[in-house]
Amino acid sequence: MKSAVETLNPTRVRLTVEVPFEELKDSLDAAYKKINQQVTVKGFRKGKIPARVIDQRFGRGAVLEEAVNDALPKLYTEAVNEAELNVLGQPEVDITELKDGETLNFTAEVDVRPTIEIPDFSGIEVEVDAVEVTDEDIDKAVEQLRERFASTSPVERAAEDGDVVTIDLQAKVDGEVLEDGVAEGVSYTIGSGELLDGIDDAVKGLEAGAEATFTSELKGGSAAGKEAEVTVKVTQVAARELPELDDEFAQLASEFDTLEELRADSRKRLENMKQYDQATQAQERVLEKLLELVEVPVPEKLLEDEINTRKHNLEHHQLGQMGLDLEKYLEIQGKTVEEFDAETKEAAVKGIKTQFVLDELVAKEKLNVNQEELTEHLMRRAASSGMSPDQFAQAVVQNNQVQLLVGEVARGKALALVVEASTVKDTNGELVDLDDEDEDETTEGSAETTEETPAAAEAEEKAPEA
């Protein structure tokens, strides 16, 4: 077999392959055997029909077609390996010549990973938010904790802001009560914004036993997005009572004995959260600077697949769970279809470029992923998906996604390497020291930061198979 490679553009090549006919012998034998098992010829036992009879009855062309279909994947793989190509996705194959007993010639066009030169990134400088926790931040955190320990007691007066009311609801569309538009005994805190638009104004001023009617757009259910006439009846009004902010509250709400200890712990927690946010911000901004330094051509087919995948996931998974369609989502976001398409394309391009650059960095720096790192990453991913580690690991293995997880961890390590070499200052002009502990904590975030794109991941998974 002889093969040659023609570069069509930085991300696509054409393979031209010439195969002597004798190299098709195994595939021809397999073709005759397969046809033997599928057909019946009078006078011959099934599976024992001579090749010449199959040629006469069913045509030599049918045998050649079966043999070529069997041989092409192996021949293509040999040509790819011989040329040391890093292919993406499936090839477009065209048989240019097939002469029985002489030769098989074909071409295969396929996307390839572009050649990327990683520049010196040690000069990257970024600015991030300073870690500052104010007394107001602590007051807010303690107040939120206080809210969680609030108690309620029924009152005989009209409902006010902050009260907890028990209500019955009935929604009508076009004068008809919806099957899923009736609810009883619903507990609602006035002002929380957790139910329908307009309900706060409707229930405020009502006492137990009173009702009101208002119009609102339904957020979910069978009539999501439609205007409904909603009748709300208040069955109970309860006032919320917050506990006193004292040492007794600290003992009730935490493991601390005094309010001062509780506030000190709140400060520490807030500082840790802001340090985490700061490290994530550093990763994102360093990544943006790195991408600005590198020229990364993006394969058109891969970009098209990635855009379609993102749109499909949004429409059929994320929005579907919220009872919205794309049109309603864009209306809520205040965006046009053109703006949405432009943003989706921009995000897809960034995701693909990020993966290419970090994968190149992984190869250049010879970064490896050990079992401990993979296990830690798997456990974090399992927690974020709401699955147990065992369930998540089983799903990963069943779907042949172990290498994808390995890739996520390796790219996280590559990004951490760039961040470590960069200069990171906060808004106060102080150098930020992202120690090992911070990097470990934010490696999980790097999987999202590096935007492991579904289409790119699929292409990477298919590439070795091709």
Disulfide bonds with the S-S distance in Angstrom:
none
